[in-house]
Amino acid sequence: MEEQQRDAPKLAPSLASAIRRARIEGAERSDVVAELRGAEIARLEILRDALGPVLAQIPAGADLFDTGIVPGERPRLFIDMIGFVEMAHDRRTYKFIQDTRHCRVVMAETERLETAVQAVTDYIARRLVEREKAMASDMTIEQAARAFSDAKAMPALTPANDVAPPTQAAALDAVAALPPRARRGWFATALLFTIEALGSVVLFALLTAAFYFAWKAGEAWWVANYAKI
């Protein structure tokens, strides 16, 4: 009996059966992944709704923030272009991540909704402060030089009362109120202009001296060769 079982031909593996089994396993995994992804999106929607009052207080002109949920393999709640919230591997922990120039930084990781809301609120506040600083230092070197030239073009102080007219005083105040970077930029521009002017004068003097010595050398040569004739 055992010899007959050993001599019986073995069945070749069926590719069609293997494909059917793979499809069944894939469908089961897809159902599980879809359920997990749905749970992640639901938690992110809860966080988005909790952030609604905070987002409503953002100034109308601040277009840094465009909050929205992006579904995918890893659903994410984007706060702006570089900051987003996603769920950790346990599907219950909020991870607040920011993309930097070199790497991604996890700024907060918590299971508590209130802690996640506070972390995002602090991030929004820091971004608004950075925007205010950038707008305050948006004075260019050309604007600083224009303000200084306007101040110089105003009438001089009157000897009678030795008080500057209101327009000149306003222009001088505008120059004084410029950021240190702008004042340094104007000084650098003026220094470069002075150096260029001196360079032009020196070049003209050198050309004049070269022409003079060439003329004298030619005159001496002519005297040495043709004066005896």
KOLKEZA-665408 format. One line per 3 residues: their letters; for each residue x negated, y, z of C-alpha. Coordinates in pm, 1 decimal, decimal comma. Example, Ala and Ser with C-alpha at 12.3 -4.5 7.8 and 13.67 -1.06 7.14 Angstrom:
REM residues 2
as	-1230,0 -450,0 780,0 ~ -1367,0 -106,0 714,0
REM end
This chain:
REM residues 229
mee	0,0 0,0 0,0 ~ -279,4 239,1 90,5 ~ -462,1 148,8 -228,7
qqr	-150,2 233,7 -434,1 ~ -124,4 574,2 -264,7 ~ -491,1 643,6 -336,9
dap	-451,4 537,1 -699,7 ~ -134,4 752,1 -751,7 ~ -205,8 1066,2 -955,9
kla	-217,1 1392,5 -759,5 ~ 27,9 1666,2 -859,8 ~ -135,5 1967,6 -1017,4
psl	-64,2 2302,6 -842,7 ~ 222,6 2491,6 -1002,8 ~ 151,3 2853,5 -1092,8
asa	522,0 2931,9 -1120,5 ~ 581,2 2811,1 -766,4 ~ 287,2 3012,4 -639,1
irr	426,7 3326,4 -809,8 ~ 767,5 3269,6 -650,2 ~ 609,9 3230,8 -307,1
ari	404,5 3547,3 -358,6 ~ 718,3 3741,8 -457,5 ~ 904,9 3621,9 -149,2
ega	616,4 3717,1 79,7 ~ 583,6 4057,1 -90,0 ~ 955,1 4126,0 -47,7
ers	936,8 4039,6 321,6 ~ 634,8 4266,5 370,6 ~ 803,1 4546,7 174,0
dvv	1106,1 4530,7 400,8 ~ 885,9 4560,2 708,6 ~ 679,2 4844,5 561,9
ael	993,0 5030,1 454,2 ~ 1136,9 5004,0 804,1 ~ 812,1 5129,0 960,0
rga	786,3 5414,6 712,3 ~ 1145,8 5510,7 782,4 ~ 1071,2 5522,4 1155,4
eia	767,9 5747,3 1092,2 ~ 971,3 5987,1 878,4 ~ 1242,4 5999,1 1144,9
rle	990,5 6095,2 1413,6 ~ 837,6 6361,4 1188,4 ~ 1183,7 6502,7 1118,9
ilr	1243,7 6528,2 1493,4 ~ 917,0 6722,8 1526,9 ~ 1009,7 6949,5 1235,5
dal	1346,3 7030,8 1393,0 ~ 1175,9 7104,8 1724,5 ~ 940,4 7346,7 1545,9
gpv	1230,9 7532,5 1383,8 ~ 1252,1 7814,8 1643,2 ~ 874,4 7866,9 1625,8
laq	869,0 7881,8 1246,2 ~ 1156,8 8129,4 1249,5 ~ 939,5 8376,9 1443,8
ipa	662,3 8388,4 1181,0 ~ 642,4 8735,4 1018,6 ~ 807,1 8760,3 679,8
gad	486,6 8869,8 505,4 ~ 279,5 8577,4 633,9 ~ 289,8 8324,7 350,3
lfd	34,8 8088,6 504,4 ~ 283,5 7829,3 621,5 ~ 494,5 7602,4 400,5
tgi	628,0 7335,4 633,2 ~ 769,2 7016,9 484,9 ~ 757,3 6637,4 503,7
vpg	575,9 6458,9 223,4 ~ 675,0 6089,0 202,3 ~ 426,0 5830,9 85,8
erp	218,8 5547,1 218,5 ~ 145,5 5768,7 519,8 ~ 427,4 6023,7 564,6
rlf	301,5 6363,6 678,1 ~ 453,9 6683,2 809,9 ~ 249,7 6965,5 657,0
idm	226,0 7289,0 855,2 ~ 13,4 7465,0 593,5 ~ -232,5 7362,8 323,4
igf	-495,1 7230,7 567,1 ~ -298,1 7125,5 875,9 ~ -55,8 6834,4 899,6
vem	94,6 6585,9 1145,3 ~ 112,4 6212,6 1087,0 ~ 189,9 5912,5 1303,0
ahd	-87,0 5695,5 1445,2 ~ -110,5 5321,5 1383,7 ~ 129,1 5249,8 1668,7
rrt	397,1 5460,2 1488,5 ~ 474,0 5643,1 1814,6 ~ 178,3 5879,0 1861,4
ykf	168,9 6215,6 1686,3 ~ -168,8 6304,1 1533,2 ~ -221,0 6671,0 1445,2
iqd	-506,0 6688,4 1192,1 ~ -680,7 6976,6 1017,9 ~ -891,3 6944,9 703,2
trh	-1218,3 7137,9 733,8 ~ -1503,5 7193,5 491,9 ~ -1696,9 6893,2 619,6
crv	-1446,4 6651,0 773,4 ~ -1104,0 6605,9 927,1 ~ -1058,2 6718,0 1286,3
vma	-792,7 6567,8 1515,5 ~ -669,3 6869,3 1714,4 ~ -406,1 6684,1 1914,9
ete	-293,7 6325,3 1967,2 ~ 3,0 6261,5 2193,3 ~ 321,1 6059,4 2229,8
rle	510,7 6350,8 2387,0 ~ 713,7 6566,6 2152,7 ~ 670,8 6876,2 2370,6
tav	290,4 6845,6 2364,2 ~ 289,5 6811,4 1984,7 ~ 513,4 7118,9 1949,2
qav	282,0 7320,7 2174,6 ~ -27,0 7213,5 1978,6 ~ 129,8 7317,1 1648,0
tdy	248,8 7646,5 1801,0 ~ -103,1 7730,3 1921,0 ~ -239,2 7647,4 1575,9
iar	9,9 7880,1 1407,3 ~ -83,2 8159,7 1650,5 ~ -455,5 8119,2 1575,4
rlv	-391,8 8126,6 1202,7 ~ -190,2 8447,5 1233,9 ~ -467,8 8613,2 1435,4
ere	-723,7 8510,6 1172,0 ~ -498,7 8662,0 904,7 ~ -477,0 8991,0 1094,5
kam	-856,5 9007,7 1127,8 ~ -903,8 8935,2 757,4 ~ -658,3 9208,9 661,8
asd	-823,4 9458,0 899,7 ~ -1167,6 9401,6 745,8 ~ -1044,2 9420,5 388,1
mti	-1207,9 9762,6 336,3 ~ -1454,3 9731,7 47,5 ~ -1777,8 9922,6 -3,8
eqa	-1622,4 10120,6 -288,8 ~ -1336,8 10234,9 -66,4 ~ -1581,4 10340,2 203,6
ara	-1792,5 10538,3 -43,0 ~ -1479,9 10701,1 -187,9 ~ -1365,1 10807,3 157,4
fsd	-1708,1 10953,2 234,7 ~ -1721,8 11142,2 -94,9 ~ -1374,7 11282,2 -29,1
aka	-1492,9 11402,5 308,9 ~ -1796,1 11571,8 151,4 ~ -1578,9 11736,1 -115,0
mpa	-1364,0 11912,1 147,0 ~ -1437,4 12280,4 232,7 ~ -1706,3 12337,9 489,6
ltp	-1636,9 12443,6 847,3 ~ -1517,6 12802,1 874,3 ~ -1755,8 13028,0 1074,6
and	-1464,2 13208,7 1240,6 ~ -1320,3 12925,4 1440,1 ~ -1571,7 12649,8 1357,6
vap	-1284,4 12406,8 1320,8 ~ -1250,0 12171,0 1028,1 ~ -932,6 12195,2 819,9
ptq	-685,6 11914,2 883,3 ~ -757,6 11743,5 553,1 ~ -1132,5 11732,4 610,3
aaa	-1088,3 11616,3 966,9 ~ -861,6 11338,0 850,0 ~ -1116,8 11226,5 591,1
lda	-1399,8 11233,5 845,3 ~ -1188,8 11031,7 1086,5 ~ -1123,3 10780,1 811,2
vaa	-1496,4 10740,8 750,0 ~ -1566,2 10709,9 1123,4 ~ -1294,2 10448,4 1154,1
lpp	-1450,1 10228,3 887,9 ~ -1578,5 9890,7 1007,5 ~ -1954,1 9873,9 1075,3
rar	-1992,0 9644,4 776,0 ~ -1840,7 9908,0 545,2 ~ -2064,5 10183,6 685,3
rgw	-2369,3 9963,9 640,1 ~ -2256,3 9889,3 285,4 ~ -2229,4 10260,0 200,9
fat	-2575,2 10326,0 345,4 ~ -2719,8 10041,8 137,7 ~ -2556,9 10185,7 -176,2
all	-2701,6 10531,1 -109,0 ~ -3046,0 10382,7 -39,3 ~ -3043,5 10186,6 -364,5
fti	-2945,2 10499,5 -557,0 ~ -3234,8 10694,1 -399,3 ~ -3482,4 10418,7 -481,4
eal	-3364,1 10407,9 -843,5 ~ -3399,0 10786,1 -875,1 ~ -3753,5 10782,2 -732,6
gsv	-3842,8 10494,8 -961,8 ~ -3726,9 10690,3 -1264,4 ~ -3936,8 10993,1 -1160,1
vlf	-4246,0 10777,8 -1104,1 ~ -4200,6 10605,9 -1440,7 ~ -4170,1 10940,0 -1620,5
all	-4485,9 11067,0 -1445,3 ~ -4681,0 10754,6 -1545,0 ~ -4570,6 10785,5 -1908,2
taa	-4671,5 11152,3 -1912,7 ~ -5014,2 11073,3 -1765,7 ~ -5068,6 10790,7 -2014,8
fyf	-4980,1 11020,2 -2305,2 ~ -5214,0 11289,3 -2172,9 ~ -5511,1 11055,5 -2135,2
awk	-5445,9 10904,0 -2477,6 ~ -5442,6 11251,6 -2628,2 ~ -5768,4 11343,4 -2457,7
age	-5934,0 11020,6 -2567,7 ~ -5825,4 11077,7 -2926,8 ~ -5952,8 11434,6 -2919,1
aww	-6289,7 11323,8 -2783,8 ~ -6319,6 11058,2 -3052,5 ~ -6237,9 11308,8 -3324,2
van	-6497,7 11553,2 -3191,8 ~ -6759,5 11281,9 -3171,9 ~ -6704,9 11162,3 -3527,9
yak	-6605,6 11471,8 -3731,0 ~ -6742,0 11775,0 -3545,4 ~ -7088,0 11737,8 -3711,2
i	-6946,2 11735,1 -4063,4
REM end
